[in-house]
């Protein structure tokens, strides 16, 4: 016995070392590959220090463009690089001032609420932008800057507003802000414009002449083209809506604003062309000399990079915004390492892009505060047809995102209701007293006589129904992901398309799990559903995670969270699926006494899951490895039959922390432009900003705990069911020798006897609880982590329990529980029968 224990401990150490070594090898291999944004070819032209022209607006979406109504913007988009700008800042909807502040700071910025502002008494949710008063260049104050600074200091995002202006002023670049929003973008931290500030001419012809003169002389030119905003009813001094003002037609109101922005954009773009023509003529005549930028020794060369960007939303509904980059005839789709998705760029990517354009990316003051990455271009055909296709694709992306947003709350509510109803029916409705009356009624309806026969008649049907319903419910998460392969958002209404396609996939998946000779094996449906879920998520993440974009159980792109790798939902589902999968695979091995082989299988799956989840170029999940590593390490030890002690548990947790830090540190060693949020966290830690990140995640956790009541109910109901029904029975009724109140279902055996034929199920539940608990503590989705896991795990556990009960012999006809002196013989007989069943 002593020798056996020593060999088990030695094997456990070897497995732990293998886990760490495999993780290290996986990290190094994953990091060796570049952080990919898309599989298409990228234009990698060497960037020189170039002038920058930013034409900014707000509320302008790709749906607003039309080749006849907006020919200037449409033509610019067709022959340039295009993308969708995700403008989400700290609130659900981004106001124009907050969009311009994102350009200024390079991070999520926010304005004060209307009731707390000192410079705006309109009472509107979004601050009306005000043109600064004329002043000498470099001394023009920006209206409302004190409010912006207060909001930034109160936020945990540590936004350094004024960063763009500080860099321009420090390098001595010439800059001009045209319009109120442009002044915010070019303001320094002191609240004054870095350069000159001029109002935008009301006449487009005047704007064209102004831009033509400035584009040929300024290093940085920012123009506020105006905005497209939903109509807001004016209010009286007492705060009530003015009843004398009639609301305009929404479509006509928006169209008029789009045409105004189009006119200003056409004028500004024409002004840039005029400036380029003037410079070309002067250069051909030998009159153009390169000018040093403020004595810094750096010379701006070539044509300016022109960016047209819609920086904010138009009203109370968030949307993807227009983004066009005109640079060196580069044609294609924009992407960035912040999203790794074709066509998606974050607002926080703009400032790194602008600084790189100006040759300022190496300054220490900028790199420490920036969280985004400069976009690149995925090259594409320059034909008009290809340009139309790119615009249509971006419009479809926004349609997809808009369709997902209103469906999320009803979907999760229905998921919660379905799970809770299933839990309640199993835990309360299927007890013997509750079903005796139901069985009697069914017996009468079926014309069957006999006081106890109805229970035996309905028992197989009830168990098969419970198993089928449970498998169907567990199939929903992976089915919603597969549904995203089909354009459900193009249905009218989109919810109908989502329901139709999801139902088709659910039926197919459930049929696979319940068809064939394997359906009666206890853990077969559990293993099949868990395996499909893990496989779909793994393949999706490895291939770029595009399947999760705007899926109902995927990535809400309008939130500007995780666009690649394992987000919190995917982590919870993937980890749960992997644990349940190894339970199904290793259970026969443990029953045959092949514990070492079972432990090797658990360790192998754990290594693969850890690498997929934590590798910077794949999953890039900082909070995943600390949950996955200890869960699989403990499951490995339990598969070996090693007794868990506090020392071993602490060792496992320490290994998890080490593996996570290893992932993050290796990512930090990569070039800054290639780092994921793992490496940026290490950079933040070294810069002393880790506490802000911790506080921000804690606040997000608490908000979700307080506000996501459906997910809270789902998590608590699922945990209660696992504790009181499926795990080691604590209830006297469940642990009674005759099966207690559930004896008519279990063939007269206690449910705890299920562990005799599924010895890996209880260790799997322990590992799952560890993974979900740590995930809840470390991730900013809070209670959503265990809730997502419960939505998959509990239905599959119910299906396994129903399958086990179906393998039991028919219960005795007597309703009374078995005599006490026959308990041992009944249990022995049940065990002998179970041993004949292949789980």
C-alpha positions in Angstrom: 0.0 0.0 0.0 2.8 2.4 0.9 4.6 1.6 -2.4 1.3 2.3 -4.3 0.9 5.7 -2.6 4.5 6.7 -3.4 4.1 5.7 -7.0 0.9 7.6 -7.2 2.5 10.7 -5.8 5.4 10.4 -8.2 3.1 10.1 -11.1 1.2 13.1 -9.9 4.4 15.1 -9.8 5.3 13.9 -13.3 1.9 14.9 -14.5 2.1 18.3 -12.9 5.5 18.9 -14.5 4.1 17.7 -17.8 1.3 20.2 -17.5 3.6 23.1 -16.8 6.1 22.0 -19.6 3.3 21.5 -22.1 1.9 24.9 -21.2 5.3 26.5 -21.7 5.8 24.8 -25.0 2.4 25.8 -26.2 3.0 29.5 -25.2 6.3 29.6 -27.0 4.9 28.0 -30.0 1.9 30.3 -30.0 3.9 33.4 -29.4 6.3 32.5 -32.2 3.4 33.1 -34.6 2.5 36.7 -35.2 -0.7 38.1 -33.7 -3.0 37.8 -36.7 -5.8 40.2 -37.6 -6.9 38.4 -40.7 -5.8 35.8 -43.2 -5.8 38.2 -46.1 -2.7 40.0 -47.4 -1.7 43.1 -45.6 -0.1 46.2 -47.1 3.1 46.8 -45.3 4.4 50.0 -46.9 7.1 51.6 -44.7 5.5 54.6 -42.9 7.2 58.0 -43.0 6.3 61.0 -41.0 3.3 62.4 -42.8 0.9 65.3 -42.4 -2.5 64.3 -41.0 -5.9 65.6 -42.0 -8.8 64.3 -39.8 -12.3 65.0 -41.0 -14.5 64.1 -38.0 -18.2 63.8 -37.6 -20.7 62.0 -35.4 -23.7 59.7 -36.0 -22.8 58.9 -39.7 -23.3 55.2 -40.5 -22.6 53.3 -43.6 -26.3 53.0 -44.2 -26.4 56.7 -44.7 -24.2 56.6 -47.8 -25.7 56.5 -51.3 -23.9 56.9 -54.6 -26.4 59.6 -55.7 -27.2 61.4 -52.5 -23.7 61.3 -51.0 -21.4 61.0 -54.0 -18.3 62.6 -52.3 -18.3 60.2 -49.4 -19.3 57.2 -51.5 -16.5 57.9 -54.0 -13.9 58.4 -51.3 -14.9 55.1 -49.7 -14.8 53.1 -53.0 -11.2 54.0 -53.7 -9.8 53.9 -50.2 -9.5 51.7 -47.1 -12.7 51.4 -45.2 -13.9 50.0 -41.9 -16.5 50.3 -39.1 -15.5 52.3 -36.1 -16.7 51.0 -32.7 -17.1 54.2 -30.7 -18.2 52.8 -27.4 -16.6 54.7 -24.5 -17.7 54.3 -20.9 -21.5 54.5 -21.5 -23.7 52.5 -23.8 -24.1 55.5 -26.1 -21.3 57.8 -27.0 -21.9 61.5 -27.3 -20.0 63.8 -29.8 -17.9 65.4 -27.1 -16.9 61.9 -25.8 -16.0 60.8 -29.3 -13.6 63.8 -29.8 -12.2 63.1 -26.3 -11.3 59.6 -27.4 -9.2 61.1 -30.1 -7.6 63.4 -27.6 -6.8 60.7 -25.0 -6.5 57.4 -26.9 -8.6 55.7 -24.3 -12.3 55.5 -23.1 -13.3 59.0 -22.1 -16.6 60.3 -20.8 -18.3 63.6 -20.1 -20.1 64.5 -16.8 -23.8 63.8 -16.6 -26.0 66.6 -17.6 -27.0 67.5 -14.1 -23.3 67.8 -13.0 -22.0 70.0 -15.8 -20.9 73.5 -15.1 -20.8 74.9 -18.6 -24.0 73.4 -20.1 -27.5 74.2 -18.8 -29.5 72.8 -21.7 -30.4 69.6 -19.8 -29.7 67.5 -22.9 -28.1 64.1 -22.4 -25.3 65.0 -24.9 -23.5 68.3 -24.5 -23.9 70.8 -27.4 -20.4 71.5 -28.7 -19.3 75.2 -28.4 -16.8 76.9 -30.6 -13.9 78.4 -28.5 -13.5 82.1 -28.3 -10.9 83.6 -30.6 -7.4 83.9 -29.0 -3.8 83.7 -29.9 -2.6 80.3 -31.2 -1.7 78.0 -28.3 -3.8 79.9 -25.8 -7.4 79.3 -27.0 -9.4 77.7 -24.1 -11.7 74.8 -24.8 -15.2 75.2 -23.4 -16.2 72.5 -20.9 -12.6 71.3 -20.4 -12.9 71.5 -16.6 -15.9 69.1 -16.8 -14.0 66.7 -19.0 -11.0 66.7 -16.6 -13.3 66.1 -13.6 -15.0 63.2 -15.4 -11.6 61.7 -16.4 -10.2 62.0 -12.8 -13.4 60.3 -11.4 -13.1 57.4 -13.9 -11.0 54.2 -13.3 -10.0 54.1 -17.0 -7.2 56.6 -16.3 -7.9 58.5 -19.5 -5.3 61.1 -20.1 -7.3 63.7 -22.0 -5.2 66.2 -23.9 -2.5 63.6 -24.8 -2.7 64.3 -28.5 -2.4 68.0 -28.1 0.5 67.6 -25.7 2.4 65.5 -28.2 1.8 68.0 -31.0 2.9 70.9 -28.8 6.0 69.0 -27.5 7.2 68.3 -31.0 6.5 71.8 -32.2 4.1 70.7 -35.0 1.9 73.2 -36.7 -1.8 72.4 -36.1 -5.2 73.9 -36.7 -8.6 72.9 -35.4 -11.6 73.9 -37.5 -14.8 73.7 -35.5 -15.8 73.0 -32.0 -15.2 69.2 -31.9 -11.8 69.6 -33.5 -10.7 72.0 -30.7 -11.4 69.2 -28.2 -9.3 66.8 -30.2 -6.3 69.1 -30.3 -6.6 70.4 -26.7 -3.6 69.9 -24.4 -4.0 68.7 -20.8 -4.2 72.3 -19.8 -7.4 72.8 -21.8 -6.0 75.0 -24.5 -5.8 74.2 -28.2 -2.4 73.1 -29.4 -2.1 75.4 -32.4 -4.8 77.6 -33.9 -8.6 77.2 -33.5 -10.9 78.7 -36.2 -14.7 78.3 -36.6 -16.0 76.2 -39.5 -17.4 78.4 -42.3 -21.1 78.0 -42.8 -20.7 78.0 -46.6 -19.1 74.9 -48.0 -17.2 77.0 -50.5 -15.6 78.9 -47.7 -14.6 75.6 -46.0 -13.0 74.4 -49.2 -10.9 77.5 -49.5 -9.9 77.4 -45.8 -8.9 73.7 -46.1 -7.0 74.3 -49.3 -4.9 76.9 -47.6 -4.3 75.0 -44.4 -3.7 71.5 -45.9 -0.6 72.8 -47.7 1.0 74.3 -44.6 -0.2 72.5 -41.4 1.2 69.3 -40.1 -2.1 68.4 -38.4 -5.4 69.7 -39.6 -8.6 68.5 -37.8 -12.0 69.6 -39.2 -15.4 69.1 -37.5 -17.8 68.4 -40.4 -20.8 68.6 -38.1 -22.9 65.7 -36.8 -26.0 63.6 -37.5 -28.1 63.5 -34.3 -31.5 62.3 -33.5 -34.0 65.0 -32.7 -34.2 66.0 -29.1 -37.3 68.0 -27.9 -36.3 71.4 -26.5 -37.0 72.0 -22.8 -38.3 74.9 -20.9 -36.5 76.5 -17.9 -38.3 74.2 -15.5 -37.0 71.1 -17.4 -40.3 70.2 -19.1 -40.6 69.6 -22.8 -41.7 72.6 -24.8 -45.1 71.7 -26.1 -45.1 74.4 -28.8 -42.3 72.7 -30.8 -43.6 70.0 -33.1 -41.3 66.9 -33.7 -40.0 66.6 -37.3 -40.2 63.5 -39.4 -37.3 61.4 -38.2 -36.2 60.2 -41.7 -36.3 63.6 -43.2 -34.6 65.2 -40.2 -31.7 62.7 -40.4 -31.4 62.9 -44.2 -31.0 66.7 -44.0 -28.1 66.3 -41.6 -26.5 63.7 -43.7 -26.6 66.0 -46.7 -25.0 68.8 -44.6 -22.2 66.5 -43.6 -21.8 65.3 -47.2 -21.5 69.0 -48.4 -18.8 69.8 -45.8 -17.0 66.5 -46.6 -17.0 67.3 -50.3 -15.7 70.7 -49.6 -12.9 69.5 -47.3 -11.8 66.7 -49.6 -11.8 69.2 -52.6 -9.7 71.6 -50.5 -7.2 68.8 -49.8 -7.0 68.0 -53.5 -6.4 71.7 -54.3 -3.6 71.9 -51.7 -1.9 68.8 -53.2 -2.2 70.3 -56.7 -0.6 73.5 -55.4 2.2 71.7 -53.7 2.8 69.5 -56.8 3.0 72.6 -59.1 5.4 74.3 -56.7 7.6 71.3 -56.4 7.7 70.9 -60.2 8.8 74.5 -60.4 11.6 73.9 -57.8 10.0 76.2 -55.2 9.1 73.6 -52.5 11.7 73.0 -49.8 11.3 70.5 -47.0 10.7 72.3 -43.8 11.9 71.0 -40.4 9.1 70.4 -37.9 9.9 72.8 -35.0 13.6 72.2 -35.0 13.2 68.5 -33.9 15.2 67.2 -36.8 12.1 65.3 -38.2 10.7 66.2 -41.6 7.1 65.5 -42.7 7.2 64.0 -46.1 4.7 63.1 -48.8 1.0 63.6 -49.2 -1.1 63.9 -46.0 -3.0 60.9 -44.7 -6.7 61.8 -44.8 -9.1 60.1 -42.4 -12.9 60.5 -42.4 -14.3 59.2 -39.1 -17.7 59.3 -37.4 -16.7 59.4 -33.7 -20.0 59.1 -31.9 -23.5 57.8 -32.0 -26.5 59.7 -33.3 -28.9 59.1 -30.4 -29.9 56.6 -27.8 -29.0 53.5 -29.9 -25.4 52.6 -30.4 -24.2 51.7 -33.9 -21.1 51.0 -35.9 -19.8 54.2 -37.5 -18.2 55.1 -40.7 -14.3 55.1 -41.1 -12.4 55.9 -44.3 -8.6 56.2 -44.7 -7.2 57.9 -47.8 -3.5 57.1 -48.0 -1.2 56.2 -50.9 -4.0 54.7 -52.9 -4.4 51.9 -50.4 -7.6 50.1 -51.2 -9.2 47.5 -49.0 -10.5 46.9 -45.5 -9.2 48.3 -42.3 -8.3 46.1 -39.3 -6.3 46.3 -36.1 -4.6 44.0 -33.6 -7.1 45.4 -31.1 -9.9 43.5 -32.8 -8.1 41.0 -35.2 -11.3 41.2 -37.2 -11.7 42.4 -40.8 -13.5 45.8 -40.9 -13.6 46.5 -37.1 -11.5 49.4 -35.6 -11.9 50.7 -32.1 -12.1 54.4 -31.2 -9.1 53.9 -29.0 -7.0 52.8 -32.1 -7.3 56.3 -33.6 -4.7 58.1 -31.5 -2.0 55.5 -31.9 -2.7 55.6 -35.6 -2.4 59.4 -35.8 0.8 59.5 -33.7 2.3 56.8 -35.9 1.4 58.8 -39.0 3.1 61.8 -37.5 6.1 59.8 -36.5 5.4 60.2 -32.8 4.9 56.5 -31.7 8.2 56.2 -29.9 7.6 58.9 -27.3 7.4 57.5 -23.8 4.5 59.8 -22.7 2.3 58.4 -25.4 3.1 54.7 -25.3 2.4 54.4 -21.6 -1.1 55.8 -21.9 -2.3 54.2 -25.1 -4.4 51.0 -25.1 -5.1 50.7 -28.9 -3.1 49.9 -32.0 -2.7 51.5 -35.3 -4.9 50.0 -38.0 -3.5 48.2 -41.1 -5.1 47.6 -44.5 -6.2 44.2 -45.8 -5.7 44.8 -49.5 -8.6 44.3 -51.9 -9.5 45.1 -55.6 -9.8 48.7 -56.5 -12.8 48.3 -58.8 -16.1 50.0 -58.2 -17.8 46.7 -57.9 -15.4 45.6 -55.1 -15.8 48.9 -53.4 -19.6 48.5 -53.4 -19.1 45.0 -52.0 -17.0 46.3 -49.1 -19.5 49.0 -48.2 -22.3 46.4 -48.4 -20.4 44.1 -46.1 -19.9 46.9 -43.5 -23.6 47.7 -43.7 -24.4 44.0 -43.1 -22.1 44.0 -40.0 -24.0 46.9 -38.5 -27.3 45.2 -39.3 -26.1 42.1 -37.6 -25.0 44.1 -34.5 -28.3 46.0 -34.4 -30.3 42.8 -34.7 -28.4 41.1 -31.8 -28.8 43.9 -29.3 -32.6 43.9 -28.6 -32.6 40.1 -28.6 -30.1 39.6 -25.9 -32.3 40.3 -22.9 -35.3 38.2 -24.1 -33.0 35.4 -25.1 -31.3 35.1 -21.7 -34.7 35.5 -19.9 -36.1 32.6 -21.9 -33.0 30.5 -21.2 -33.3 31.3 -17.5 -37.0 30.4 -17.5 -36.3 27.1 -19.3 -33.5 26.1 -17.0 -35.4 27.0 -13.8 -38.5 25.2 -14.9 -36.5 22.2 -15.7 -34.8 22.4 -12.3 -38.1 22.8 -10.5 -39.8 19.9 -12.3 -36.9 17.6 -11.6 -36.3 18.7 -8.0 -39.9 19.1 -6.9 -42.3 17.8 -9.6 -40.8 14.3 -10.0 -41.0 13.2 -6.4 -43.2 10.2 -5.6 -46.0 12.2 -3.8 -46.2 14.7 -6.7 -46.2 12.0 -9.4 -48.5 9.5 -7.7 -51.5 11.7 -8.5 -50.2 12.5 -12.0 -49.6 8.8 -12.6 -53.0 7.9 -11.4 -54.6 10.4 -13.7 -52.5 9.2 -16.7 -53.4 5.6 -15.8 -57.1 6.4 -15.9 -56.7 8.3 -19.2 -54.8 5.2 -20.6 -57.6 2.9 -19.1 -55.1 1.1 -16.9 -56.3 -0.3 -13.7 -54.2 -0.9 -10.6 -53.2 1.4 -7.8 -49.5 1.4 -8.4 -49.1 0.4 -12.0 -49.4 4.0 -13.4 -46.0 4.9 -11.8 -44.3 2.0 -13.5 -46.0 2.8 -16.8 -44.9 6.4 -17.0 -41.5 5.9 -15.4 -39.5 5.2 -18.7 -41.4 7.9 -20.6 -40.7 10.4 -17.9 -37.0 9.6 -17.8 -36.6 9.6 -21.5 -38.5 12.9 -21.7 -36.3 14.4 -19.0 -33.2 13.2 -20.8 -34.4 14.6 -24.2 -35.4 18.0 -22.8 -32.1 18.2 -20.9 -30.1 17.4 -24.0 -32.1 19.9 -26.1 -31.5 22.6 -23.5 -27.8 21.9 -23.3 -27.6 22.1 -27.1 -28.7 25.7 -27.2 -25.3 27.4 -26.5 -23.4 25.6 -29.3 -26.5 25.9 -31.6 -26.6 29.7 -31.2 -22.9 29.8 -32.3 -23.5 27.6 -35.3 -26.6 29.7 -36.2 -24.2 32.7 -36.8 -23.0 30.8 -39.9 -26.4 31.7 -41.4 -27.7 35.3 -42.0 -30.5 35.2 -39.4 -30.3 38.9 -38.9 -31.6 39.5 -42.4 -35.0 38.1 -41.5 -37.9 40.3 -40.6 -38.0 40.2 -37.7 -34.5 39.0 -37.0 -35.7 37.1 -33.9 -37.7 34.8 -36.2 -34.6 33.9 -38.2 -32.6 33.3 -35.0 -35.3 31.1 -33.5 -35.7 29.1 -36.8 -32.0 28.4 -37.4 -31.3 27.7 -33.7 -34.1 25.2 -33.6 -32.7 23.4 -36.6 -29.2 23.1 -35.1 -30.7 22.1 -31.7 -32.6 19.3 -33.3 -29.6 18.1 -35.3 -27.3 18.1 -32.3 -29.8 16.5 -30.0 -30.5 13.8 -32.6 -26.8 13.0 -32.7 -26.6 12.8 -29.0 -29.7 10.7 -28.6 -29.6 8.5 -31.7 -27.7 5.3 -32.3 -26.6 2.6 -29.8 -24.9 5.1 -27.6 -28.0 6.9 -26.4 -28.5 4.5 -23.5 -25.0 4.8 -22.2 -25.1 7.0 -19.1 -22.5 9.6 -20.0 -22.7 9.4 -23.8 -25.1 12.3 -24.4 -23.2 14.4 -21.9 -19.9 13.6 -23.7 -21.3 14.2 -27.2 -22.8 17.6 -26.4 -19.8 18.7 -24.4 -17.4 17.5 -27.1 -19.3 19.4 -29.9 -19.4 22.6 -27.8 -15.7 22.4 -27.0 -14.8 21.6 -30.7 -16.9 24.4 -32.2 -15.4 27.0 -29.8 -11.8 25.7 -30.2 -12.1 25.7 -34.0 -13.7 29.2 -34.0 -11.0 30.7 -31.7 -8.1 29.1 -33.7 -9.6 30.5 -36.9 -10.2 34.0 -35.7 -13.3 33.9 -33.5 -15.5 35.4 -36.2 -18.3 33.0 -35.4 -18.8 34.7 -32.0 -19.2 38.2 -33.5 -22.8 39.4 -32.7 -23.9 35.9 -31.8 -26.5 35.9 -29.0 -24.1 33.9 -26.8 -21.0 35.5 -28.3 -19.5 38.9 -28.7 -21.6 42.1 -28.7 -19.4 44.2 -30.9 -21.1 47.4 -29.9 -19.8 47.0 -26.4 -16.2 47.2 -27.7 -15.0 44.4 -25.5 -13.2 41.3 -26.7 -13.3 40.7 -30.5 -10.9 37.8 -30.6 -9.8 34.8 -28.5 -11.8 33.6 -25.5 -14.2 36.2 -24.2 -15.9 35.4 -20.8 -18.9 33.6 -22.3 -16.7 31.5 -24.6 -14.3 30.7 -21.6 -17.2 29.6 -19.4 -18.7 27.3 -22.0 -15.4 26.0 -23.3 -14.1 25.2 -19.8 -17.3 23.5 -18.8 -17.4 21.5 -22.0 -13.8 20.4 -21.6 -14.3 19.2 -18.0 -17.5 17.3 -18.8 -15.8 15.8 -21.9 -12.9 14.3 -20.0 -15.4 13.0 -17.4 -17.2 11.1 -20.1 -13.9 9.9 -21.7 -12.1 8.8 -18.5 -15.0 7.3 -16.6 -14.7 3.9 -18.3 -11.0 3.9 -17.7 -11.4 4.6 -14.0 -14.0 1.9 -13.7 -11.6 -0.6 -15.3 -8.9 0.5 -12.9 -6.8 2.3 -15.5 -6.4 5.4 -13.4 -3.0 6.4 -14.7 -4.2 6.4 -18.3 -7.3 8.4 -17.2 -5.0 10.9 -15.5 -2.9 11.2 -18.6 -6.0 11.9 -20.7 -7.2 14.6 -18.2 -3.7 16.2 -18.2 -3.5 16.2 -22.0 -6.9 17.8 -22.4 -6.0 20.3 -19.7 -2.8 21.3 -21.5 -4.6 21.8 -24.8 -7.4 23.8 -23.1 -4.9 26.0 -21.3 -2.8 26.7 -24.4 -5.9 27.5 -26.5 -7.3 29.8 -23.8 -4.2 31.5 -22.7 -1.8 31.7 -25.7 -1.6 35.4 -26.8 -2.0 34.6 -30.5 -5.0 32.3 -29.9 -7.2 32.7 -26.8 -5.4 35.6 -25.2 -7.5 35.2 -22.0 -5.8 36.6 -18.9 -8.4 35.2 -16.5 -8.7 31.8 -18.1 -5.5 29.9 -17.2 -5.8 30.6 -13.4 -9.2 28.8 -13.5 -8.4 26.1 -16.0 -5.0 25.0 -14.6 -6.1 24.3 -11.0 -9.4 22.7 -12.2 -7.6 20.2 -14.5 -4.7 19.7 -12.0 -7.1 18.7 -9.2 -9.1 16.6 -11.7 -5.9 14.8 -12.6 -5.1 14.1 -9.0 -8.6 12.8 -8.3 -8.4 10.6 -11.4 -5.3 9.1 -9.9 -7.2 8.5 -6.6 -4.8 10.9 -4.7 -6.3 12.3 -1.6 -6.5 16.1 -1.7 -4.8 18.1 1.0 -4.5 21.8 1.7 -0.8 21.7 0.7 -1.6 20.1 -2.7 -4.4 22.5 -3.3 -2.2 25.5 -2.6 0.5 24.1 -4.8 -2.0 23.7 -7.7 -3.2 27.2 -7.2 0.3 28.5 -7.3 1.0 26.6 -10.5 -2.1 28.3 -12.0 -0.9 31.8 -11.1 2.6 30.9 -12.5 1.1 29.7 -15.8 -0.9 32.9 -16.2 2.0 35.2 -15.5 4.1 33.2 -17.9 1.5 33.7 -20.7 1.4 37.4 -19.9 5.1 37.9 -19.6 5.9 36.1 -22.9 3.3 38.3 -24.6 4.9 41.4 -23.0 8.2 40.4 -24.7 6.7 40.8 -28.1 6.7 44.2 -29.9 4.1 46.6 -28.5 2.1 46.6 -31.7 1.8 42.8 -31.5 0.8 42.5 -27.8 -2.6 41.4 -26.7 -4.3 42.6 -23.5 -2.1 40.1 -21.6 1.1 41.9 -22.4 -0.5 45.3 -22.0 -1.6 44.3 -18.5 2.1 43.6 -17.6 3.0 47.0 -19.1 0.2 48.6 -16.9 1.5 46.7 -13.9 5.0 48.0 -14.5 3.7 51.5 -14.9 1.8 51.3 -11.6 -1.7 51.3 -13.1 -2.7 47.8 -12.1 -4.9 49.0 -9.2 -7.1 51.0 -11.6 -7.6 47.8 -13.7 -8.5 45.8 -10.6 -10.9 48.4 -9.3 -12.6 48.7 -12.8 -13.0 44.9 -13.0 -14.4 44.7 -9.5 -16.9 47.5 -10.2 -18.0 45.6 -13.4 -18.4 42.5 -11.4 -20.6 44.1 -8.8 -22.7 45.8 -11.5 -23.4 42.5 -13.2 -24.1 40.9 -9.9 -26.7 43.6 -9.1 -28.1 44.2 -12.5 -28.0 40.8 -14.3 -30.8 39.2 -12.3 -31.7 36.5 -14.8 -28.1 35.2 -14.8 -28.0 35.4 -11.1 -31.2 33.3 -10.8 -29.8 30.8 -13.3 -26.5 30.5 -11.4 -28.1 30.2 -8.0 -30.8 27.7 -9.1 -28.2 25.6 -10.9 -25.9 25.5 -8.0 -28.7 24.6 -5.6 -29.8 21.8 -7.9 -26.2 20.4 -8.1 -25.8 20.6 -4.3 -29.2 19.2 -3.3 -30.0 16.8 -6.1 -27.0 15.7 -8.2 -23.9 16.0 -6.0 -23.4 14.0 -2.8 -26.9 13.8 -1.4 -27.4 15.9 1.6 -31.1 15.4 1.8 -32.4 12.5 3.8 -35.0 11.7 1.2 -32.3 11.3 -1.5 -29.9 9.2 0.6 -32.5 6.8 1.9 -31.7 3.2 1.0 -34.9 2.8 -1.1 -34.3 6.0 -3.0 -36.7 8.0 -0.9 -39.0 10.3 -2.7 -37.2 9.6 -6.0 -37.2 5.8 -5.5 -39.9 5.2 -8.2 -37.4 6.7 -10.7 -34.2 5.2 -9.5 -35.4 1.6 -9.3 -35.4 1.7 -5.5 -31.7 2.8 -5.2 -30.4 6.0 -3.6 -29.3 8.5 -6.2 -25.9 8.6 -4.5 -25.4 5.1 -5.8 -24.9 6.6 -9.3 -21.3 7.3 -8.2 -20.7 3.5 -8.4 -20.9 3.6 -12.2 -19.8 7.2 -12.7 -16.8 7.5 -10.4 -15.4 10.5 -12.4 -18.7 12.5 -12.2 -18.1 13.8 -8.7 -14.5 14.8 -9.3 -15.7 16.5 -12.4 -18.2 18.5 -10.4 -15.5 19.6 -8.0 -13.2 20.7 -10.9 -16.1 22.5 -12.5 -16.9 24.3 -9.2 -13.2 25.3 -8.9 -13.1 26.7 -12.5 -16.3 28.6 -12.3 -15.5 30.0 -8.8 -12.1 31.3 -9.9 -13.5 32.6 -13.1 -16.2 34.4 -11.2 -13.6 36.0 -9.0 -11.1 37.0 -11.7 -13.2 38.1 -14.6 -15.2 41.2 -15.0 -18.3 39.3 -16.1 -18.9 38.2 -12.5 -21.9 36.0 -12.0 -22.2 35.5 -15.7 -19.3 33.1 -15.7 -20.9 30.4 -13.5 -24.3 31.1 -15.0 -23.0 30.3 -18.5 -21.3 27.2 -17.1 -24.5 26.1 -15.4 -26.6 26.6 -18.5 -24.5 23.8 -20.1 -23.5 21.6 -17.2 -26.7 21.2 -15.3 -28.9 20.0 -18.2 -26.2 17.5 -19.2 -25.9 16.2 -15.6 -29.7 15.8 -15.5 -29.5 13.9 -18.8 -26.8 11.6 -17.3 -28.9 11.1 -14.1 -32.0 10.2 -16.2 -29.9 7.7 -18.3 -28.6 6.1 -15.1 -32.1 5.7 -13.8 -33.2 4.1 -17.0 -30.6 1.4 -16.5 -32.1 0.5 -13.1 -34.6 -2.3 -12.7 -38.3 -1.5 -12.5 -39.2 -0.3 -9.0 -41.3 -2.5 -6.7 -45.1 -2.1 -7.0 -45.4 -1.2 -3.4 -45.3 2.5 -2.8 -43.9 2.1 0.7 -40.1 2.3 1.0 -38.1 -0.9 1.3 -37.7 -2.3 4.8 -34.6 -1.3 6.6 -33.2 -4.8 6.9 -33.3 -5.2 3.1 -31.3 -2.0 2.4 -28.0 -3.8 2.1 -29.2 -6.5 -0.2 -31.1 -3.9 -2.4 -28.0 -1.8 -2.7 -25.8 -4.8 -3.5 -28.2 -5.9 -6.1 -28.3 -2.4 -7.6 -24.5 -2.3 -7.7 -24.3 -5.6 -9.4 -26.8 -4.6 -12.0 -25.0 -1.3 -12.6 -21.7 -3.1 -13.1 -23.3 -4.8 -16.1 -24.2 -1.4 -17.6 -21.8 0.3 -19.9 -21.7 4.0 -18.8 
